[in-house]
Amino acid sequence: MKTFYIRSLHWLAMLGFLLLGAAVSASLGALLG
């Protein structure tokens, strides 16, 4: 059960990083463009 919790937490962290990167790239594009 603990491995499942760690795996879901890992996937949530990866999704968070992807969303953060998308937001940063979008804001940079708006600032530069």
mmJSON file of the N, C-alpha and C atoms, coordinates in Angstrom:
{"data_MODEL":{"atom_site":{
"group_PDB":["ATOM","ATOM","ATOM","ATOM","ATOM","ATOM","ATOM","ATOM","ATOM","ATOM","ATOM","ATOM","ATOM","ATOM","ATOM","ATOM","ATOM","ATOM","ATOM","ATOM","ATOM","ATOM","ATOM","ATOM","ATOM","ATOM","ATOM","ATOM","ATOM","ATOM","ATOM","ATOM","ATOM","ATOM","ATOM","ATOM","ATOM","ATOM","ATOM","ATOM","ATOM","ATOM","ATOM","ATOM","ATOM","ATOM","ATOM","ATOM","ATOM","ATOM","ATOM","ATOM","ATOM","ATOM","ATOM","ATOM","ATOM","ATOM","ATOM","ATOM","ATOM","ATOM","ATOM","ATOM","ATOM","ATOM","ATOM","ATOM","ATOM","ATOM","ATOM","ATOM","ATOM","ATOM","ATOM","ATOM","ATOM","ATOM","ATOM","ATOM","ATOM","ATOM","ATOM","ATOM","ATOM","ATOM","ATOM","ATOM","ATOM","ATOM","ATOM","ATOM","ATOM","ATOM","ATOM","ATOM","ATOM","ATOM","ATOM"],
"id":[1,2,3,4,5,6,7,8,9,10,11,12,13,14,15,16,17,18,19,20,21,22,23,24,25,26,27,28,29,30,31,32,33,34,35,36,37,38,39,40,41,42,43,44,45,46,47,48,49,50,51,52,53,54,55,56,57,58,59,60,61,62,63,64,65,66,67,68,69,70,71,72,73,74,75,76,77,78,79,80,81,82,83,84,85,86,87,88,89,90,91,92,93,94,95,96,97,98,99],
"type_symbol":["N","C","C","N","C","C","N","C","C","N","C","C","N","C","C","N","C","C","N","C","C","N","C","C","N","C","C","N","C","C","N","C","C","N","C","C","N","C","C","N","C","C","N","C","C","N","C","C","N","C","C","N","C","C","N","C","C","N","C","C","N","C","C","N","C","C","N","C","C","N","C","C","N","C","C","N","C","C","N","C","C","N","C","C","N","C","C","N","C","C","N","C","C","N","C","C","N","C","C"],
"label_atom_id":["N","CA","C","N","CA","C","N","CA","C","N","CA","C","N","CA","C","N","CA","C","N","CA","C","N","CA","C","N","CA","C","N","CA","C","N","CA","C","N","CA","C","N","CA","C","N","CA","C","N","CA","C","N","CA","C","N","CA","C","N","CA","C","N","CA","C","N","CA","C","N","CA","C","N","CA","C","N","CA","C","N","CA","C","N","CA","C","N","CA","C","N","CA","C","N","CA","C","N","CA","C","N","CA","C","N","CA","C","N","CA","C","N","CA","C"],
"label_alt_id":[null,null,null,null,null,null,null,null,null,null,null,null,null,null,null,null,null,null,null,null,null,null,null,null,null,null,null,null,null,null,null,null,null,null,null,null,null,null,null,null,null,null,null,null,null,null,null,null,null,null,null,null,null,null,null,null,null,null,null,null,null,null,null,null,null,null,null,null,null,null,null,null,null,null,null,null,null,null,null,null,null,null,null,null,null,null,null,null,null,null,null,null,null,null,null,null,null,null,null],
"label_comp_id":["MET","MET","MET","LYS","LYS","LYS","THR","THR","THR","PHE","PHE","PHE","TYR","TYR","TYR","ILE","ILE","ILE","ARG","ARG","ARG","SER","SER","SER","LEU","LEU","LEU","HIS","HIS","HIS","TRP","TRP","TRP","LEU","LEU","LEU","ALA","ALA","ALA","MET","MET","MET","LEU","LEU","LEU","GLY","GLY","GLY","PHE","PHE","PHE","LEU","LEU","LEU","LEU","LEU","LEU","LEU","LEU","LEU","GLY","GLY","GLY","ALA","ALA","ALA","ALA","ALA","ALA","VAL","VAL","VAL","SER","SER","SER","ALA","ALA","ALA","SER","SER","SER","LEU","LEU","LEU","GLY","GLY","GLY","ALA","ALA","ALA","LEU","LEU","LEU","LEU","LEU","LEU","GLY","GLY","GLY"],
"label_asym_id":["A","A","A","A","A","A","A","A","A","A","A","A","A","A","A","A","A","A","A","A","A","A","A","A","A","A","A","A","A","A","A","A","A","A","A","A","A","A","A","A","A","A","A","A","A","A","A","A","A","A","A","A","A","A","A","A","A","A","A","A","A","A","A","A","A","A","A","A","A","A","A","A","A","A","A","A","A","A","A","A","A","A","A","A","A","A","A","A","A","A","A","A","A","A","A","A","A","A","A"],
"label_entity_id":["1","1","1","1","1","1","1","1","1","1","1","1","1","1","1","1","1","1","1","1","1","1","1","1","1","1","1","1","1","1","1","1","1","1","1","1","1","1","1","1","1","1","1","1","1","1","1","1","1","1","1","1","1","1","1","1","1","1","1","1","1","1","1","1","1","1","1","1","1","1","1","1","1","1","1","1","1","1","1","1","1","1","1","1","1","1","1","1","1","1","1","1","1","1","1","1","1","1","1"],
"label_seq_id":[1,1,1,2,2,2,3,3,3,4,4,4,5,5,5,6,6,6,7,7,7,8,8,8,9,9,9,10,10,10,11,11,11,12,12,12,13,13,13,14,14,14,15,15,15,16,16,16,17,17,17,18,18,18,19,19,19,20,20,20,21,21,21,22,22,22,23,23,23,24,24,24,25,25,25,26,26,26,27,27,27,28,28,28,29,29,29,30,30,30,31,31,31,32,32,32,33,33,33],
"pdbx_PDB_ins_code":[null,null,null,null,null,null,null,null,null,null,null,null,null,null,null,null,null,null,null,null,null,null,null,null,null,null,null,null,null,null,null,null,null,null,null,null,null,null,null,null,null,null,null,null,null,null,null,null,null,null,null,null,null,null,null,null,null,null,null,null,null,null,null,null,null,null,null,null,null,null,null,null,null,null,null,null,null,null,null,null,null,null,null,null,null,null,null,null,null,null,null,null,null,null,null,null,null,null,null],
"Cartn_x":[0.837,0.0,0.873,1.997,2.872,3.494,3.815,4.42,3.427,2.142,1.118,1.023,1.099,1.032,2.214,3.409,4.61,4.527,3.998,3.901,2.917,1.773,0.787,1.357,2.1,2.723,3.742,4.483,5.467,4.776,3.649,2.911,2.345,1.861,1.327,2.427,3.624,4.742,5.12,5.13,5.468,4.433,3.148,2.092,2.224,2.559,2.736,3.878,4.998,6.135,5.77,4.998,4.583,3.685,2.738,1.843,2.622,3.577,4.395,5.21,5.81,6.585,5.714,4.496,3.581,3.206,2.946,2.582,3.753,4.959,6.142,6.396,6.298,6.524,5.455,4.216,3.136,3.358,3.742,3.98,5.188,6.229,7.401,7.023,6.205,5.765,4.954,4.114,3.31,4.204,5.234,6.132,7.008,7.554,8.459,7.689,6.532,5.782,4.919],
"Cartn_y":[-1.197,0.0,1.248,1.18,2.352,2.638,1.57,1.776,2.476,2.119,2.764,4.249,4.578,5.972,6.763,6.169,6.841,7.023,6.011,6.094,7.183,7.268,8.3,9.683,9.79,11.061,11.457,10.48,10.734,11.245,10.613,11.056,12.45,12.745,14.077,15.124,14.795,15.728,15.977,14.92,15.075,15.946,15.73,16.544,17.998,18.217,19.574,20.286,19.583,20.18,20.506,19.625,19.865,21.096,21.211,22.371,23.645,23.568,24.734,25.165,24.208,24.522,25.149,24.64,25.196,26.629,26.889,28.236,29.197,28.752,29.601,29.908,28.903,29.115,30.042,29.899,30.756,32.203,32.407,33.768,34.382,33.574,34.08,34.46,33.654,33.958,35.244,35.455,36.674,37.894,37.723,38.846,39.18,38.153,38.386,38.734,38.105,38.334,39.573],
"Cartn_z":[0.0,0.0,0.0,0.722,0.781,-0.579,-1.331,-2.648,-3.578,-3.474,-4.3,-3.956,-2.654,-2.214,-2.764,-2.688,-3.183,-4.694,-5.391,-6.854,-7.267,-6.585,-6.915,-6.605,-5.504,-5.154,-6.214,-6.729,-7.784,-9.039,-9.424,-10.612,-10.408,-9.193,-8.91,-9.012,-8.532,-8.619,-10.071,-10.881,-12.298,-13.004,-12.711,-13.317,-12.874,-11.612,-11.111,-11.821,-12.023,-12.724,-14.165,-14.814,-16.201,-16.276,-15.342,-15.339,-15.045,-14.131,-13.81,-15.018,-15.714,-16.913,-17.987,-18.159,-19.157,-18.795,-17.524,-17.092,-17.281,-16.95,-17.105,-18.57,-19.433,-20.866,-21.438,-20.992,-21.482,-21.041,-19.789,-19.303,-20.004,-20.253,-20.972,-22.397,-23.04,-24.394,-24.428,-23.412,-23.362,-23.121,-22.299,-22.008,-23.205,-23.859,-24.988,-26.257,-26.439,-27.655,-27.548],
"occupancy":[1.0,1.0,1.0,1.0,1.0,1.0,1.0,1.0,1.0,1.0,1.0,1.0,1.0,1.0,1.0,1.0,1.0,1.0,1.0,1.0,1.0,1.0,1.0,1.0,1.0,1.0,1.0,1.0,1.0,1.0,1.0,1.0,1.0,1.0,1.0,1.0,1.0,1.0,1.0,1.0,1.0,1.0,1.0,1.0,1.0,1.0,1.0,1.0,1.0,1.0,1.0,1.0,1.0,1.0,1.0,1.0,1.0,1.0,1.0,1.0,1.0,1.0,1.0,1.0,1.0,1.0,1.0,1.0,1.0,1.0,1.0,1.0,1.0,1.0,1.0,1.0,1.0,1.0,1.0,1.0,1.0,1.0,1.0,1.0,1.0,1.0,1.0,1.0,1.0,1.0,1.0,1.0,1.0,1.0,1.0,1.0,1.0,1.0,1.0],
"B_iso_or_equiv":[0.0,0.0,0.0,0.0,0.0,0.0,0.0,0.0,0.0,0.0,0.0,0.0,0.0,0.0,0.0,0.0,0.0,0.0,0.0,0.0,0.0,0.0,0.0,0.0,0.0,0.0,0.0,0.0,0.0,0.0,0.0,0.0,0.0,0.0,0.0,0.0,0.0,0.0,0.0,0.0,0.0,0.0,0.0,0.0,0.0,0.0,0.0,0.0,0.0,0.0,0.0,0.0,0.0,0.0,0.0,0.0,0.0,0.0,0.0,0.0,0.0,0.0,0.0,0.0,0.0,0.0,0.0,0.0,0.0,0.0,0.0,0.0,0.0,0.0,0.0,0.0,0.0,0.0,0.0,0.0,0.0,0.0,0.0,0.0,0.0,0.0,0.0,0.0,0.0,0.0,0.0,0.0,0.0,0.0,0.0,0.0,0.0,0.0,0.0],
"pdbx_formal_charge":[null,null,null,null,null,null,null,null,null,null,null,null,null,null,null,null,null,null,null,null,null,null,null,null,null,null,null,null,null,null,null,null,null,null,null,null,null,null,null,null,null,null,null,null,null,null,null,null,null,null,null,null,null,null,null,null,null,null,null,null,null,null,null,null,null,null,null,null,null,null,null,null,null,null,null,null,null,null,null,null,null,null,null,null,null,null,null,null,null,null,null,null,null,null,null,null,null,null,null],
"auth_seq_id":[1,1,1,2,2,2,3,3,3,4,4,4,5,5,5,6,6,6,7,7,7,8,8,8,9,9,9,10,10,10,11,11,11,12,12,12,13,13,13,14,14,14,15,15,15,16,16,16,17,17,17,18,18,18,19,19,19,20,20,20,21,21,21,22,22,22,23,23,23,24,24,24,25,25,25,26,26,26,27,27,27,28,28,28,29,29,29,30,30,30,31,31,31,32,32,32,33,33,33],
"auth_comp_id":["MET","MET","MET","LYS","LYS","LYS","THR","THR","THR","PHE","PHE","PHE","TYR","TYR","TYR","ILE","ILE","ILE","ARG","ARG","ARG","SER","SER","SER","LEU","LEU","LEU","HIS","HIS","HIS","TRP","TRP","TRP","LEU","LEU","LEU","ALA","ALA","ALA","MET","MET","MET","LEU","LEU","LEU","GLY","GLY","GLY","PHE","PHE","PHE","LEU","LEU","LEU","LEU","LEU","LEU","LEU","LEU","LEU","GLY","GLY","GLY","ALA","ALA","ALA","ALA","ALA","ALA","VAL","VAL","VAL","SER","SER","SER","ALA","ALA","ALA","SER","SER","SER","LEU","LEU","LEU","GLY","GLY","GLY","ALA","ALA","ALA","LEU","LEU","LEU","LEU","LEU","LEU","GLY","GLY","GLY"],
"auth_asym_id":["A","A","A","A","A","A","A","A","A","A","A","A","A","A","A","A","A","A","A","A","A","A","A","A","A","A","A","A","A","A","A","A","A","A","A","A","A","A","A","A","A","A","A","A","A","A","A","A","A","A","A","A","A","A","A","A","A","A","A","A","A","A","A","A","A","A","A","A","A","A","A","A","A","A","A","A","A","A","A","A","A","A","A","A","A","A","A","A","A","A","A","A","A","A","A","A","A","A","A"],
"auth_atom_id":["N","CA","C","N","CA","C","N","CA","C","N","CA","C","N","CA","C","N","CA","C","N","CA","C","N","CA","C","N","CA","C","N","CA","C","N","CA","C","N","CA","C","N","CA","C","N","CA","C","N","CA","C","N","CA","C","N","CA","C","N","CA","C","N","CA","C","N","CA","C","N","CA","C","N","CA","C","N","CA","C","N","CA","C","N","CA","C","N","CA","C","N","CA","C","N","CA","C","N","CA","C","N","CA","C","N","CA","C","N","CA","C","N","CA","C"],
"pdbx_PDB_model_num":[1,1,1,1,1,1,1,1,1,1,1,1,1,1,1,1,1,1,1,1,1,1,1,1,1,1,1,1,1,1,1,1,1,1,1,1,1,1,1,1,1,1,1,1,1,1,1,1,1,1,1,1,1,1,1,1,1,1,1,1,1,1,1,1,1,1,1,1,1,1,1,1,1,1,1,1,1,1,1,1,1,1,1,1,1,1,1,1,1,1,1,1,1,1,1,1,1,1,1]
}}}
